[in-house]
Amino acid sequence: MAMRTFSVLFYYEWRHFRAARGLVLLTGLLLLVGGYGIYYGTTEIGRQRRHLAELPALARRHAAELQAKFPGPADAGEIGYYHHTFAVHRPTPWAGLALGQRDVHPYYLQLRLLGLQGQLYATENVNPTKALSGNFDLAFVLVYLLPLYVIALCFNLLSEEREQGILPLLLAQPVRAGQLVAAKLAFRGALVLGLALGLSAAGLAWARVPLDGRVALWLALVGLYGGFWLGVGLLVAAWQRSSSFNAVVLLGAWLLLLVLVPGLLNVYVAAARPVPQGLALTVQQREAIHGGWDRPKSETMARFYAAYPQWRDTAAIRERFAWRWYYAFQYLGDQSAAPLAGAYAGGLRQRHALGAGLGWLSPAVALQTSLHALAGTDLPAHLAFQHSATRYHDALRAFYYPFLFRQVPFTHADYARLPRHTFTSPTDTGGARAGLWQLLLGVGAVGAAGGLALRRPIRPR
């Protein structure tokens, strides 16, 4: 009997929803916006992939220009100075659903044999307004817009019937108040989770992500986030206030959890984990490199040979300028900035870890951090790319140094022997699972609070 009553109430909610044109239009709008988010994100990643695919041809064209400029055997120092190659950061299939920091940081670097640090932090100009607002991908729709849809569904969960005088008639029937609330919440939950998980499934299919455990993790994260906001709606409805009061409180909760708390967390994390200024790093390297011109060659080479003793027995430098001396003080400039560079990268990692650990204060932060970790578009993924680019630059040095110190001519055939680089973002399932537990904590907290609040008798009027 109880199940039949629940089914009747659920069906009544469905009919009520169909009659509410505003909610139907809002549902259609959310689907449309979610579809656009999927399209925008996957299109942006497709553009980046096409750009990366063009880089090998660009590198070959540049090599051909150098071969025309140096038709015979050339000094490797000149080739290393003019020739550039690329360190590329390839996106995962997930990246189109959560762009993360791929719109802020470069996804490829143009490298030469010169000092690394100035090249490592070179980036294209970014529109600050766009960077502040972020990209309109599926993650943005789920994190920011899905809660507004839940608010539109739940702000009058019980108050609408009370204000229309229908609630006394409903409770006069053989219907318990708990059944009524359960049916209302179940219908809204089915609608919200159906939309959120449906959009996610469509995005995963469109992006052609591999079907593995990360798919279940993504769906679980999105489902828990929707469940959290349904719990918030239940908690506010349990206060049994007016629809307008509920709407104001729910919108206030949205502002608090999606705007104020994340902003305050950013301020706290920046203060708690200070990092060196990137400008100081660049200045340190440039001053060391510029100082190399005035430093005695013997002093420069002695410091260089301490790091590369295998070249100590090569011919002494007697000429006014030698490429091996030039690249030696380029290397020493990088070494002088290495402590600052390490502190900078380490500080950024600590900031990210602290911010992710505080995700329980804002489910929006927990979800966004987790989705970016799954997509390989978060800050640790970019730092891993920088580390990979550093190792690649080391490989370039190891390739050129035998030419420089043994004074071997660089021929056209040697271009094909230059090291190549590729790097694909790692996905951090551990970080995503940590966000899952944070969301579970939030769902449990609001669910328990809502259940306790509903223990009070529901007032018909």
Contacts in CASP RR format, 6 or more apart in sequence:
PFRMAT RR
TARGET T0000
AUTHOR 0000-0000-0000
METHOD contacts of the structure
MODEL  1
MAMRTFSVLFYYEWRHFRAARGLVLLTGLLLLVGGYGIYYGTTEIGRQRR
HLAELPALARRHAAELQAKFPGPADAGEIGYYHHTFAVHRPTPWAGLALG
QRDVHPYYLQLRLLGLQGQLYATENVNPTKALSGNFDLAFVLVYLLPLYV
IALCFNLLSEEREQGILPLLLAQPVRAGQLVAAKLAFRGALVLGLALGLS
AAGLAWARVPLDGRVALWLALVGLYGGFWLGVGLLVAAWQRSSSFNAVVL
LGAWLLLLVLVPGLLNVYVAAARPVPQGLALTVQQREAIHGGWDRPKSET
MARFYAAYPQWRDTAAIRERFAWRWYYAFQYLGDQSAAPLAGAYAGGLRQ
RHALGAGLGWLSPAVALQTSLHALAGTDLPAHLAFQHSATRYHDALRAFY
YPFLFRQVPFTHADYARLPRHTFTSPTDTGGARAGLWQLLLGVGAVGAAG
GLALRRPIRPR
2 179 0 8 1.000
5 174 0 8 1.000
5 175 0 8 1.000
5 179 0 8 1.000
6 179 0 8 1.000
6 182 0 8 1.000
6 183 0 8 1.000
6 186 0 8 1.000
9 175 0 8 1.000
9 179 0 8 1.000
9 180 0 8 1.000
9 183 0 8 1.000
9 184 0 8 1.000
10 183 0 8 1.000
10 186 0 8 1.000
10 187 0 8 1.000
12 183 0 8 1.000
13 183 0 8 1.000
13 184 0 8 1.000
13 187 0 8 1.000
13 188 0 8 1.000
14 187 0 8 1.000
17 23 0 8 1.000
17 24 0 8 1.000
17 187 0 8 1.000
17 191 0 8 1.000
18 24 0 8 1.000
23 152 0 8 1.000
23 153 0 8 1.000
26 149 0 8 1.000
26 152 0 8 1.000
27 149 0 8 1.000
27 191 0 8 1.000
27 195 0 8 1.000
30 141 0 8 1.000
30 145 0 8 1.000
30 146 0 8 1.000
30 149 0 8 1.000
30 195 0 8 1.000
31 195 0 8 1.000
31 199 0 8 1.000
33 141 0 8 1.000
33 145 0 8 1.000
34 138 0 8 1.000
34 141 0 8 1.000
34 145 0 8 1.000
34 199 0 8 1.000
35 138 0 8 1.000
35 141 0 8 1.000
35 199 0 8 1.000
35 202 0 8 1.000
35 203 0 8 1.000
36 136 0 8 1.000
37 136 0 8 1.000
37 137 0 8 1.000
37 138 0 8 1.000
37 140 0 8 1.000
37 141 0 8 1.000
38 97 0 8 1.000
38 137 0 8 1.000
38 138 0 8 1.000
38 199 0 8 1.000
38 202 0 8 1.000
38 203 0 8 1.000
38 206 0 8 1.000
38 207 0 8 1.000
40 135 0 8 1.000
40 136 0 8 1.000
40 137 0 8 1.000
41 96 0 8 1.000
41 97 0 8 1.000
41 99 0 8 1.000
41 135 0 8 1.000
41 136 0 8 1.000
41 137 0 8 1.000
41 138 0 8 1.000
42 96 0 8 1.000
42 97 0 8 1.000
42 203 0 8 1.000
42 206 0 8 1.000
42 207 0 8 1.000
44 96 0 8 1.000
44 99 0 8 1.000
44 103 0 8 1.000
44 135 0 8 1.000
44 137 0 8 1.000
45 91 0 8 1.000
45 95 0 8 1.000
45 96 0 8 1.000
45 99 0 8 1.000
45 102 0 8 1.000
45 207 0 8 1.000
48 91 0 8 1.000
48 102 0 8 1.000
48 107 0 8 1.000
49 90 0 8 1.000
49 91 0 8 1.000
51 107 0 8 1.000
51 108 0 8 1.000
52 88 0 8 1.000
52 90 0 8 1.000
52 107 0 8 1.000
52 108 0 8 1.000
55 86 0 8 1.000
55 88 0 8 1.000
55 108 0 8 1.000
58 86 0 8 1.000
59 84 0 8 1.000
59 85 0 8 1.000
59 86 0 8 1.000
62 83 0 8 1.000
62 84 0 8 1.000
63 83 0 8 1.000
63 415 0 8 1.000
66 79 0 8 1.000
66 82 0 8 1.000
66 83 0 8 1.000
66 415 0 8 1.000
67 412 0 8 1.000
67 415 0 8 1.000
69 82 0 8 1.000
70 78 0 8 1.000
70 79 0 8 1.000
70 410 0 8 1.000
72 411 0 8 1.000
72 412 0 8 1.000
73 409 0 8 1.000
73 410 0 8 1.000
73 411 0 8 1.000
74 409 0 8 1.000
74 410 0 8 1.000
74 411 0 8 1.000
75 323 0 8 1.000
75 409 0 8 1.000
75 410 0 8 1.000
76 323 0 8 1.000
76 400 0 8 1.000
76 403 0 8 1.000
76 404 0 8 1.000
76 408 0 8 1.000
76 409 0 8 1.000
76 410 0 8 1.000
77 113 0 8 1.000
77 323 0 8 1.000
77 326 0 8 1.000
77 327 0 8 1.000
77 400 0 8 1.000
77 403 0 8 1.000
77 404 0 8 1.000
77 410 0 8 1.000
78 323 0 8 1.000
79 400 0 8 1.000
79 410 0 8 1.000
80 112 0 8 1.000
80 113 0 8 1.000
80 400 0 8 1.000
81 112 0 8 1.000
81 113 0 8 1.000
81 114 0 8 1.000
81 323 0 8 1.000
82 112 0 8 1.000
83 112 0 8 1.000
83 113 0 8 1.000
83 415 0 8 1.000
83 418 0 8 1.000
84 110 0 8 1.000
84 111 0 8 1.000
84 112 0 8 1.000
85 110 0 8 1.000
85 111 0 8 1.000
85 112 0 8 1.000
85 396 0 8 1.000
85 418 0 8 1.000
85 419 0 8 1.000
85 420 0 8 1.000
85 421 0 8 1.000
86 108 0 8 1.000
86 109 0 8 1.000
86 110 0 8 1.000
86 111 0 8 1.000
86 421 0 8 1.000
87 108 0 8 1.000
87 109 0 8 1.000
87 111 0 8 1.000
87 385 0 8 1.000
87 388 0 8 1.000
87 389 0 8 1.000
87 392 0 8 1.000
87 393 0 8 1.000
87 421 0 8 1.000
87 423 0 8 1.000
88 107 0 8 1.000
88 108 0 8 1.000
88 421 0 8 1.000
88 422 0 8 1.000
88 423 0 8 1.000
89 106 0 8 1.000
89 107 0 8 1.000
89 108 0 8 1.000
89 382 0 8 1.000
89 385 0 8 1.000
89 423 0 8 1.000
89 424 0 8 1.000
89 425 0 8 1.000
90 422 0 8 1.000
90 423 0 8 1.000
90 424 0 8 1.000
90 425 0 8 1.000
91 102 0 8 1.000
91 107 0 8 1.000
91 376 0 8 1.000
91 377 0 8 1.000
91 424 0 8 1.000
91 425 0 8 1.000
92 375 0 8 1.000
92 376 0 8 1.000
92 424 0 8 1.000
92 425 0 8 1.000
92 427 0 8 1.000
93 207 0 8 1.000
93 208 0 8 1.000
93 209 0 8 1.000
93 210 0 8 1.000
94 207 0 8 1.000
94 209 0 8 1.000
94 214 0 8 1.000
94 374 0 8 1.000
94 375 0 8 1.000
94 376 0 8 1.000
94 377 0 8 1.000
94 427 0 8 1.000
95 102 0 8 1.000
95 375 0 8 1.000
95 376 0 8 1.000
95 377 0 8 1.000
95 425 0 8 1.000
96 137 0 8 1.000
96 138 0 8 1.000
96 207 0 8 1.000
96 375 0 8 1.000
97 137 0 8 1.000
97 138 0 8 1.000
97 139 0 8 1.000
97 200 0 8 1.000
97 203 0 8 1.000
97 204 0 8 1.000
97 207 0 8 1.000
97 209 0 8 1.000
97 371 0 8 1.000
97 375 0 8 1.000
98 137 0 8 1.000
98 138 0 8 1.000
98 139 0 8 1.000
98 368 0 8 1.000
98 371 0 8 1.000
98 372 0 8 1.000
98 374 0 8 1.000
98 375 0 8 1.000
98 377 0 8 1.000
99 135 0 8 1.000
99 137 0 8 1.000
99 139 0 8 1.000
99 375 0 8 1.000
99 377 0 8 1.000
100 135 0 8 1.000
100 137 0 8 1.000
100 139 0 8 1.000
100 372 0 8 1.000
100 375 0 8 1.000
100 377 0 8 1.000
100 378 0 8 1.000
101 372 0 8 1.000
101 377 0 8 1.000
101 378 0 8 1.000
101 379 0 8 1.000
101 381 0 8 1.000
101 382 0 8 1.000
102 377 0 8 1.000
103 126 0 8 1.000
103 130 0 8 1.000
103 131 0 8 1.000
103 134 0 8 1.000
103 135 0 8 1.000
104 126 0 8 1.000
104 131 0 8 1.000
105 123 0 8 1.000
105 382 0 8 1.000
106 122 0 8 1.000
106 123 0 8 1.000
106 124 0 8 1.000
109 119 0 8 1.000
109 120 0 8 1.000
109 122 0 8 1.000
109 389 0 8 1.000
110 119 0 8 1.000
110 122 0 8 1.000
111 119 0 8 1.000
111 389 0 8 1.000
111 392 0 8 1.000
111 393 0 8 1.000
111 396 0 8 1.000
112 119 0 8 1.000
113 327 0 8 1.000
113 330 0 8 1.000
113 396 0 8 1.000
113 397 0 8 1.000
113 400 0 8 1.000
114 330 0 8 1.000
115 285 0 8 1.000
115 289 0 8 1.000
115 330 0 8 1.000
115 331 0 8 1.000
115 333 0 8 1.000
115 334 0 8 1.000
116 334 0 8 1.000
116 390 0 8 1.000
116 393 0 8 1.000
117 281 0 8 1.000
117 282 0 8 1.000
117 285 0 8 1.000
117 333 0 8 1.000
117 334 0 8 1.000
117 337 0 8 1.000
117 341 0 8 1.000
118 282 0 8 1.000
118 285 0 8 1.000
118 286 0 8 1.000
119 393 0 8 1.000
120 341 0 8 1.000
120 386 0 8 1.000
120 389 0 8 1.000
120 390 0 8 1.000
121 278 0 8 1.000
121 281 0 8 1.000
121 282 0 8 1.000
134 140 0 8 1.000
138 199 0 8 1.000
138 200 0 8 1.000
138 203 0 8 1.000
139 368 0 8 1.000
139 371 0 8 1.000
139 372 0 8 1.000
139 375 0 8 1.000
141 199 0 8 1.000
142 196 0 8 1.000
142 199 0 8 1.000
142 200 0 8 1.000
142 222 0 8 1.000
142 225 0 8 1.000
142 367 0 8 1.000
142 371 0 8 1.000
143 225 0 8 1.000
143 258 0 8 1.000
143 364 0 8 1.000
143 367 0 8 1.000
143 368 0 8 1.000
143 371 0 8 1.000
144 258 0 8 1.000
144 364 0 8 1.000
146 192 0 8 1.000
146 195 0 8 1.000
146 196 0 8 1.000
146 225 0 8 1.000
146 226 0 8 1.000
146 229 0 8 1.000
147 226 0 8 1.000
147 229 0 8 1.000
147 254 0 8 1.000
147 257 0 8 1.000
147 258 0 8 1.000
147 364 0 8 1.000
148 254 0 8 1.000
149 192 0 8 1.000
149 195 0 8 1.000
150 188 0 8 1.000
150 192 0 8 1.000
150 226 0 8 1.000
150 229 0 8 1.000
150 230 0 8 1.000
150 232 0 8 1.000
150 233 0 8 1.000
151 229 0 8 1.000
151 233 0 8 1.000
151 247 0 8 1.000
151 250 0 8 1.000
151 251 0 8 1.000
151 254 0 8 1.000
153 188 0 8 1.000
153 191 0 8 1.000
153 192 0 8 1.000
154 188 0 8 1.000
154 230 0 8 1.000
154 232 0 8 1.000
154 233 0 8 1.000
154 234 0 8 1.000
154 236 0 8 1.000
154 237 0 8 1.000
154 246 0 8 1.000
154 250 0 8 1.000
155 233 0 8 1.000
155 236 0 8 1.000
155 243 0 8 1.000
155 246 0 8 1.000
155 247 0 8 1.000
155 250 0 8 1.000
156 163 0 8 1.000
156 243 0 8 1.000
156 246 0 8 1.000
156 247 0 8 1.000
157 181 0 8 1.000
157 184 0 8 1.000
157 185 0 8 1.000
157 188 0 8 1.000
157 233 0 8 1.000
157 234 0 8 1.000
157 237 0 8 1.000
157 246 0 8 1.000
158 167 0 8 1.000
158 181 0 8 1.000
158 184 0 8 1.000
158 237 0 8 1.000
158 240 0 8 1.000
158 458 0 8 1.000
159 237 0 8 1.000
159 240 0 8 1.000
159 241 0 8 1.000
159 242 0 8 1.000
159 243 0 8 1.000
159 246 0 8 1.000
160 243 0 8 1.000
161 167 0 8 1.000
161 170 0 8 1.000
162 240 0 8 1.000
162 459 0 8 1.000
162 460 0 8 1.000
162 461 0 8 1.000
163 242 0 8 1.000
163 243 0 8 1.000
165 461 0 8 1.000
167 458 0 8 1.000
167 460 0 8 1.000
167 461 0 8 1.000
168 460 0 8 1.000
168 461 0 8 1.000
170 180 0 8 1.000
171 177 0 8 1.000
171 180 0 8 1.000
171 458 0 8 1.000
171 460 0 8 1.000
177 457 0 8 1.000
177 458 0 8 1.000
178 454 0 8 1.000
178 458 0 8 1.000
180 458 0 8 1.000
181 234 0 8 1.000
181 237 0 8 1.000
181 454 0 8 1.000
181 458 0 8 1.000
185 230 0 8 1.000
185 234 0 8 1.000
188 230 0 8 1.000
189 226 0 8 1.000
189 227 0 8 1.000
189 230 0 8 1.000
192 226 0 8 1.000
192 227 0 8 1.000
192 229 0 8 1.000
192 230 0 8 1.000
193 223 0 8 1.000
193 226 0 8 1.000
193 227 0 8 1.000
196 222 0 8 1.000
196 223 0 8 1.000
196 225 0 8 1.000
196 226 0 8 1.000
197 219 0 8 1.000
197 222 0 8 1.000
197 223 0 8 1.000
200 218 0 8 1.000
200 219 0 8 1.000
200 222 0 8 1.000
201 219 0 8 1.000
204 215 0 8 1.000
204 218 0 8 1.000
209 215 0 8 1.000
213 429 0 8 1.000
214 374 0 8 1.000
214 427 0 8 1.000
214 429 0 8 1.000
214 432 0 8 1.000
217 374 0 8 1.000
217 429 0 8 1.000
217 432 0 8 1.000
217 433 0 8 1.000
217 436 0 8 1.000
218 371 0 8 1.000
218 374 0 8 1.000
218 432 0 8 1.000
220 436 0 8 1.000
221 367 0 8 1.000
221 370 0 8 1.000
221 371 0 8 1.000
221 374 0 8 1.000
221 432 0 8 1.000
221 435 0 8 1.000
221 436 0 8 1.000
221 439 0 8 1.000
222 367 0 8 1.000
224 436 0 8 1.000
224 439 0 8 1.000
224 440 0 8 1.000
224 443 0 8 1.000
225 363 0 8 1.000
225 367 0 8 1.000
225 439 0 8 1.000
227 443 0 8 1.000
228 363 0 8 1.000
228 439 0 8 1.000
228 442 0 8 1.000
228 443 0 8 1.000
228 446 0 8 1.000
231 443 0 8 1.000
231 446 0 8 1.000
231 447 0 8 1.000
231 450 0 8 1.000
232 250 0 8 1.000
232 253 0 8 1.000
232 446 0 8 1.000
233 246 0 8 1.000
233 250 0 8 1.000
234 446 0 8 1.000
234 447 0 8 1.000
234 450 0 8 1.000
234 451 0 8 1.000
234 454 0 8 1.000
235 446 0 8 1.000
235 447 0 8 1.000
235 449 0 8 1.000
235 450 0 8 1.000
235 453 0 8 1.000
236 246 0 8 1.000
236 249 0 8 1.000
236 250 0 8 1.000
236 253 0 8 1.000
237 246 0 8 1.000
238 450 0 8 1.000
238 451 0 8 1.000
238 453 0 8 1.000
238 454 0 8 1.000
238 456 0 8 1.000
239 246 0 8 1.000
239 453 0 8 1.000
240 456 0 8 1.000
240 458 0 8 1.000
240 459 0 8 1.000
241 249 0 8 1.000
257 362 0 8 1.000
257 363 0 8 1.000
257 364 0 8 1.000
258 362 0 8 1.000
258 364 0 8 1.000
261 361 0 8 1.000
261 362 0 8 1.000
261 364 0 8 1.000
261 365 0 8 1.000
262 362 0 8 1.000
262 364 0 8 1.000
262 365 0 8 1.000
265 355 0 8 1.000
265 358 0 8 1.000
265 359 0 8 1.000
265 361 0 8 1.000
265 362 0 8 1.000
265 365 0 8 1.000
268 358 0 8 1.000
269 351 0 8 1.000
269 354 0 8 1.000
269 355 0 8 1.000
269 358 0 8 1.000
270 351 0 8 1.000
272 354 0 8 1.000
273 347 0 8 1.000
273 350 0 8 1.000
273 351 0 8 1.000
273 354 0 8 1.000
274 347 0 8 1.000
275 343 0 8 1.000
275 344 0 8 1.000
275 346 0 8 1.000
275 347 0 8 1.000
275 348 0 8 1.000
275 351 0 8 1.000
276 340 0 8 1.000
276 343 0 8 1.000
276 344 0 8 1.000
278 340 0 8 1.000
278 344 0 8 1.000
280 340 0 8 1.000
281 337 0 8 1.000
281 340 0 8 1.000
281 341 0 8 1.000
281 344 0 8 1.000
282 337 0 8 1.000
284 336 0 8 1.000
284 337 0 8 1.000
284 340 0 8 1.000
285 333 0 8 1.000
285 334 0 8 1.000
285 336 0 8 1.000
285 337 0 8 1.000
288 329 0 8 1.000
288 332 0 8 1.000
288 333 0 8 1.000
288 336 0 8 1.000
288 337 0 8 1.000
289 329 0 8 1.000
289 330 0 8 1.000
289 333 0 8 1.000
291 329 0 8 1.000
292 300 0 8 1.000
292 329 0 8 1.000
292 332 0 8 1.000
293 329 0 8 1.000
295 329 0 8 1.000
297 317 0 8 1.000
297 322 0 8 1.000
297 325 0 8 1.000
300 325 0 8 1.000
300 328 0 8 1.000
300 329 0 8 1.000
300 332 0 8 1.000
301 317 0 8 1.000
301 325 0 8 1.000
301 328 0 8 1.000
303 332 0 8 1.000
304 311 0 8 1.000
304 328 0 8 1.000
304 329 0 8 1.000
304 331 0 8 1.000
304 332 0 8 1.000
305 311 0 8 1.000
305 312 0 8 1.000
307 331 0 8 1.000
307 335 0 8 1.000
308 401 0 8 1.000
311 324 0 8 1.000
311 401 0 8 1.000
311 405 0 8 1.000
314 324 0 8 1.000
314 405 0 8 1.000
314 406 0 8 1.000
315 407 0 8 1.000
317 324 0 8 1.000
317 325 0 8 1.000
323 404 0 8 1.000
324 401 0 8 1.000
324 404 0 8 1.000
324 405 0 8 1.000
327 397 0 8 1.000
327 400 0 8 1.000
327 401 0 8 1.000
327 404 0 8 1.000
331 397 0 8 1.000
345 383 0 8 1.000
345 386 0 8 1.000
345 387 0 8 1.000
348 379 0 8 1.000
348 383 0 8 1.000
349 379 0 8 1.000
349 380 0 8 1.000
349 383 0 8 1.000
351 379 0 8 1.000
352 378 0 8 1.000
352 379 0 8 1.000
352 380 0 8 1.000
355 365 0 8 1.000
355 369 0 8 1.000
356 369 0 8 1.000
356 431 0 8 1.000
356 434 0 8 1.000
356 435 0 8 1.000
357 434 0 8 1.000
357 438 0 8 1.000
358 365 0 8 1.000
359 365 0 8 1.000
359 366 0 8 1.000
359 369 0 8 1.000
359 435 0 8 1.000
359 438 0 8 1.000
360 366 0 8 1.000
360 438 0 8 1.000
360 441 0 8 1.000
360 442 0 8 1.000
363 438 0 8 1.000
363 439 0 8 1.000
363 442 0 8 1.000
366 435 0 8 1.000
366 438 0 8 1.000
366 439 0 8 1.000
367 435 0 8 1.000
367 439 0 8 1.000
369 378 0 8 1.000
369 431 0 8 1.000
369 435 0 8 1.000
370 431 0 8 1.000
370 432 0 8 1.000
370 434 0 8 1.000
370 435 0 8 1.000
370 436 0 8 1.000
371 432 0 8 1.000
372 378 0 8 1.000
373 380 0 8 1.000
373 427 0 8 1.000
373 428 0 8 1.000
373 429 0 8 1.000
373 430 0 8 1.000
373 431 0 8 1.000
373 432 0 8 1.000
374 427 0 8 1.000
374 428 0 8 1.000
374 429 0 8 1.000
374 432 0 8 1.000
375 425 0 8 1.000
375 427 0 8 1.000
376 425 0 8 1.000
376 426 0 8 1.000
376 427 0 8 1.000
376 428 0 8 1.000
377 425 0 8 1.000
378 428 0 8 1.000
380 426 0 8 1.000
380 428 0 8 1.000
381 425 0 8 1.000
381 426 0 8 1.000
381 428 0 8 1.000
384 423 0 8 1.000
384 425 0 8 1.000
384 426 0 8 1.000
385 423 0 8 1.000
385 425 0 8 1.000
388 421 0 8 1.000
388 423 0 8 1.000
389 421 0 8 1.000
389 423 0 8 1.000
392 419 0 8 1.000
392 421 0 8 1.000
395 419 0 8 1.000
396 418 0 8 1.000
396 419 0 8 1.000
399 417 0 8 1.000
399 418 0 8 1.000
399 419 0 8 1.000
402 408 0 8 1.000
403 409 0 8 1.000
403 410 0 8 1.000
403 414 0 8 1.000
END
